[in-house]
Amino acid sequence: MNSKKAIITWTKALLSALEGKTDKEQIETIQRLSEILKQKKKTYLLLPILTRAEKQIKQRQRLRLSFARKMPQDFISYFSKKIIPFFDNNKTIEIVIDKNLIGGFCAQSSQLIIDGSLKTLLDQLKQSLQE
């Protein structure tokens, strides 16, 4: 197995092993991974595995809110409070202006997309009229 595949495989295994564990258990799991890699003489993989795992964890914790144009901060605060219950409550919210949207919004996390954009509604209407 080449290094890139090994990093991907070990990262998936690590993330799976860390899921639902306490901080102490997560540290113990990472220490065990380090020991395994040391036995296999592949300690050089540890940093790339941890870096990739950290990136994926951050991505899972992000909620991206896309709007067609800049919205007032009070609206964003109100809207965020209303939309966050549909997602995991400990998400980091990222606000994006998407010029491809005509109006409405799109909320996207790693596991769920809520598309309330006018563009999508118009595309669906167009498609239904063509049928």
Contacts in CASP RR format, 6 or more apart in sequence:
PFRMAT RR
TARGET T0000
AUTHOR 0000-0000-0000
METHOD contacts of the structure
MODEL  1
MNSKKAIITWTKALLSALEGKTDKEQIETIQRLSEILKQKKKTYLLLPIL
TRAEKQIKQRQRLRLSFARKMPQDFISYFSKKIIPFFDNNKTIEIVIDKN
LIGGFCAQSSQLIIDGSLKTLLDQLKQSLQE
1 9 0 8 1.000
3 45 0 8 1.000
3 48 0 8 1.000
6 42 0 8 1.000
6 45 0 8 1.000
7 45 0 8 1.000
7 48 0 8 1.000
7 49 0 8 1.000
7 52 0 8 1.000
8 52 0 8 1.000
10 33 0 8 1.000
10 37 0 8 1.000
10 45 0 8 1.000
10 49 0 8 1.000
11 49 0 8 1.000
11 52 0 8 1.000
11 53 0 8 1.000
11 56 0 8 1.000
14 29 0 8 1.000
14 30 0 8 1.000
14 33 0 8 1.000
14 49 0 8 1.000
14 50 0 8 1.000
14 53 0 8 1.000
15 53 0 8 1.000
15 56 0 8 1.000
15 57 0 8 1.000
17 29 0 8 1.000
17 33 0 8 1.000
18 26 0 8 1.000
18 29 0 8 1.000
18 53 0 8 1.000
21 29 0 8 1.000
30 50 0 8 1.000
33 46 0 8 1.000
33 49 0 8 1.000
34 43 0 8 1.000
34 46 0 8 1.000
37 43 0 8 1.000
37 45 0 8 1.000
37 46 0 8 1.000
58 92 0 8 1.000
59 110 0 8 1.000
60 109 0 8 1.000
60 110 0 8 1.000
60 111 0 8 1.000
61 88 0 8 1.000
61 90 0 8 1.000
61 91 0 8 1.000
61 92 0 8 1.000
62 91 0 8 1.000
62 92 0 8 1.000
62 93 0 8 1.000
62 94 0 8 1.000
62 109 0 8 1.000
62 110 0 8 1.000
63 83 0 8 1.000
63 84 0 8 1.000
63 87 0 8 1.000
63 91 0 8 1.000
63 92 0 8 1.000
63 93 0 8 1.000
63 94 0 8 1.000
63 107 0 8 1.000
63 108 0 8 1.000
63 109 0 8 1.000
64 94 0 8 1.000
64 96 0 8 1.000
64 106 0 8 1.000
64 107 0 8 1.000
64 108 0 8 1.000
64 109 0 8 1.000
65 76 0 8 1.000
65 79 0 8 1.000
65 80 0 8 1.000
65 83 0 8 1.000
65 93 0 8 1.000
65 94 0 8 1.000
65 95 0 8 1.000
65 96 0 8 1.000
65 105 0 8 1.000
65 106 0 8 1.000
65 107 0 8 1.000
66 96 0 8 1.000
66 97 0 8 1.000
66 98 0 8 1.000
66 101 0 8 1.000
66 105 0 8 1.000
66 106 0 8 1.000
66 107 0 8 1.000
66 108 0 8 1.000
66 117 0 8 1.000
67 95 0 8 1.000
67 96 0 8 1.000
67 97 0 8 1.000
67 98 0 8 1.000
67 101 0 8 1.000
67 103 0 8 1.000
67 104 0 8 1.000
67 105 0 8 1.000
68 97 0 8 1.000
68 98 0 8 1.000
68 99 0 8 1.000
68 101 0 8 1.000
68 102 0 8 1.000
68 103 0 8 1.000
68 104 0 8 1.000
68 117 0 8 1.000
68 118 0 8 1.000
69 97 0 8 1.000
69 103 0 8 1.000
70 97 0 8 1.000
71 79 0 8 1.000
71 95 0 8 1.000
76 95 0 8 1.000
79 105 0 8 1.000
80 93 0 8 1.000
83 107 0 8 1.000
83 114 0 8 1.000
84 91 0 8 1.000
84 93 0 8 1.000
86 107 0 8 1.000
86 112 0 8 1.000
86 114 0 8 1.000
87 107 0 8 1.000
87 109 0 8 1.000
87 112 0 8 1.000
88 109 0 8 1.000
91 109 0 8 1.000
98 106 0 8 1.000
100 119 0 8 1.000
101 117 0 8 1.000
101 118 0 8 1.000
101 119 0 8 1.000
102 117 0 8 1.000
102 118 0 8 1.000
102 119 0 8 1.000
102 122 0 8 1.000
103 117 0 8 1.000
103 118 0 8 1.000
103 119 0 8 1.000
104 116 0 8 1.000
104 117 0 8 1.000
104 118 0 8 1.000
105 116 0 8 1.000
105 117 0 8 1.000
106 113 0 8 1.000
106 114 0 8 1.000
106 115 0 8 1.000
106 116 0 8 1.000
106 117 0 8 1.000
107 113 0 8 1.000
107 114 0 8 1.000
108 114 0 8 1.000
END
